[in-house]
Amino acid sequence: MNKSTTDQVKGAFHEAKGTIKETVGRVTNSPDIAAKGTDEKLAGKVQKKLGQIEKVLEQ
């Protein structure tokens, strides 16, 4: 698996994990966990987007 695909997969994983953390933080009324989830979700989106850009540049 090339680096661009790996970045896309890892980004999607972090995005999903961040969404779960964000939801758990809201349900348990814990703003710290919700904020960490939001940050991780955003980082996952960025990593996924970088993988997409790398894939375009490889061609």
PyMOL commands that set and color helices and strands:
alter all, ss='L'
color gray80, all
select helices_A, chain A and resi 3-27+31-58
alter helices_A, ss='H'
color red, helices_A
deselect
rebuild
show_as cartoon
